[in-house]
Amino acid sequence: MAATIAAKPVIKVAALCGSLRKASFNRGLIRSAIKISKEAVNGMEIEYVDVEPLPMLNTDLEIDGTYPPAVEAFRRKILEADSILFASPEYNYSVTAPLKNAMDWASRAPNVWADKPAAIISAEGGFEGGRSQYHLRQIGVFLDLHFINKPEFLFNAFKPPAKFDADGNLIDEEAKEKIKRLLLSLQSFSWRLQSK
């Protein structure tokens, strides 16, 4: 009698970008991650979740235990996701205001980030987004996010040769391979946490 192996569930990933600029390199990383997941990572679906529609956090907007419609829709996307992928540019040694705002809205009771695996990708200059990634990890401790440790994806977007085209799309094949490894690690970690 042949043994039956249970199929692993598809990992649904909510991808957020801390930059609102349409041709942002960090948005380009998200677009690449989505394409890579479709072509080379079986069992993973990535959905880009836009943070731009969210109003600035203001608890006066919370009425009778509900949030503004854009916030409710955003929180639902995070709640329904198995994992989170952050594209985090670095502003003033930290995460961007739009990303922090999104994190704050989703942390309001009940915290929809809780117990979710996560990964971070960054495209920046000299420090390659490292400081924003470490700050994001610190925020994640309070939010009960579980970040993968390896591989890290810190990427110098400005070092020649060109890494992105004029529309902000990633054209660097080595970086694409690193993103694939990061996604496979996130997928494996997500399955491991689901089995507990």
C-alpha positions in Angstrom: 0.0 0.0 0.0 1.4 3.4 -1.0 1.9 5.9 1.7 -0.1 9.1 1.3 1.7 12.3 1.8 -0.4 15.3 2.8 0.0 18.2 0.5 1.4 21.3 2.3 -1.0 24.3 2.2 -0.4 27.2 0.0 1.3 30.1 1.9 -0.5 33.3 1.4 1.8 36.3 1.8 0.7 39.9 2.2 3.5 42.2 0.7 3.8 45.7 2.0 6.1 48.5 0.7 7.1 51.4 2.9 7.6 53.7 -0.1 4.6 55.3 -1.8 6.5 56.3 -4.9 5.3 54.2 -7.9 8.8 53.7 -9.4 10.3 53.0 -6.0 13.1 50.4 -6.0 11.5 48.8 -3.0 8.2 48.5 -4.9 10.3 46.9 -7.7 11.5 44.3 -5.2 7.9 43.4 -4.3 7.0 43.2 -8.0 9.9 40.8 -8.5 9.0 38.7 -5.5 5.5 38.3 -6.9 6.8 37.3 -10.3 9.4 34.9 -8.7 6.8 33.3 -6.5 4.6 32.6 -9.6 7.5 31.1 -11.6 9.7 29.4 -9.1 8.1 28.9 -5.7 5.4 26.3 -5.8 2.9 26.7 -2.9 3.2 30.5 -2.4 0.9 33.3 -3.4 2.0 36.9 -2.8 -0.5 39.8 -2.8 0.6 43.4 -2.8 -1.3 45.3 -0.1 -1.1 49.0 -0.5 -0.6 51.2 2.6 -1.2 54.5 0.8 -5.0 54.6 1.4 -4.6 54.4 5.2 -5.3 57.6 7.1 -2.7 58.6 9.7 -3.4 56.8 12.9 -5.9 58.7 15.0 -7.9 56.8 17.6 -10.7 59.4 17.2 -11.4 57.5 14.0 -12.2 54.3 16.0 -16.0 54.3 16.5 -17.8 51.6 18.4 -15.0 49.1 18.0 -14.7 49.7 14.2 -12.1 51.4 12.1 -12.4 53.5 8.9 -13.2 51.3 5.8 -9.7 51.5 4.4 -8.2 50.4 7.7 -10.8 47.6 8.1 -9.9 46.3 4.5 -6.2 46.5 5.3 -6.5 44.7 8.6 -8.6 42.0 6.9 -5.8 41.4 4.3 -3.2 41.1 7.1 -5.4 38.8 9.1 -6.1 36.5 6.1 -2.4 36.2 5.2 -0.2 33.4 6.5 3.0 35.5 6.2 4.2 39.0 5.6 6.8 40.4 3.3 8.0 43.9 4.0 9.9 46.0 1.5 11.4 48.6 3.8 13.3 51.6 2.6 15.4 53.5 5.2 14.5 57.0 6.2 16.4 58.7 8.9 17.9 55.4 10.2 14.4 53.9 10.5 11.3 52.6 8.8 9.2 55.0 6.7 6.2 56.9 8.1 3.7 55.1 5.8 5.0 51.6 6.9 5.0 52.5 10.6 1.4 53.9 10.2 0.3 50.7 8.6 1.9 48.6 11.4 0.3 50.8 14.0 -3.2 50.4 12.5 -2.9 46.7 12.3 -1.7 46.4 15.8 -4.8 48.0 17.3 -7.0 45.5 19.2 -7.1 42.8 18.1 -3.5 42.8 16.9 -3.7 41.1 13.4 0.1 40.8 13.1 0.3 38.4 16.0 2.1 35.1 15.5 2.8 35.6 11.7 6.1 34.8 10.1 7.7 37.6 8.2 10.6 38.6 6.0 12.2 41.9 4.9 13.7 43.1 1.7 15.4 46.5 1.2 16.9 48.4 -1.7 18.9 51.5 -0.6 22.3 53.1 -0.9 25.3 52.8 1.4 23.7 50.9 4.4 21.4 49.0 2.0 18.4 49.5 4.4 20.0 47.6 7.2 19.1 50.1 9.9 15.5 50.1 8.8 15.4 46.3 8.8 16.8 46.2 12.4 14.3 48.8 13.6 11.5 46.9 11.9 12.6 43.7 13.7 12.5 45.6 17.0 8.9 46.8 16.3 8.0 43.2 15.3 9.0 42.0 18.8 6.2 44.0 20.3 3.8 43.0 17.5 4.6 39.3 17.9 5.9 39.0 14.3 8.4 36.2 13.8 11.0 37.3 11.2 13.2 34.8 9.4 16.9 35.3 10.3 18.5 34.0 7.1 18.9 34.9 4.4 18.9 38.6 4.8 18.2 40.7 1.8 20.0 44.1 1.9 20.6 45.5 -1.5 22.6 48.5 -2.7 20.4 49.8 -5.5 22.8 52.6 -6.6 26.1 50.6 -7.1 26.9 50.2 -10.8 25.9 48.4 -13.0 22.2 49.4 -13.0 20.1 47.1 -10.9 16.7 48.5 -11.9 15.2 49.8 -15.2 13.6 53.3 -15.6 10.3 52.0 -14.2 11.8 50.7 -11.0 11.8 47.0 -12.1 14.6 44.8 -10.8 16.9 43.6 -13.6 19.7 42.2 -11.5 19.6 38.4 -11.9 21.8 37.7 -8.8 19.3 39.8 -6.7 16.4 37.8 -8.1 18.0 34.6 -7.0 18.5 36.0 -3.5 14.9 37.0 -3.4 13.9 33.4 -4.4 16.0 32.0 -1.6 14.4 34.4 0.9 10.9 33.4 -0.3 11.7 29.7 0.1 13.0 30.4 3.6 9.8 32.3 4.5 7.7 29.5 3.0 9.6 26.8 5.0 9.4 28.8 8.2 5.7 29.5 7.7 5.0 25.8 7.2 7.0 25.0 10.4 5.0 27.5 12.5 1.7 26.2 11.0 2.5 22.7 12.1 2.8 23.7 15.8 
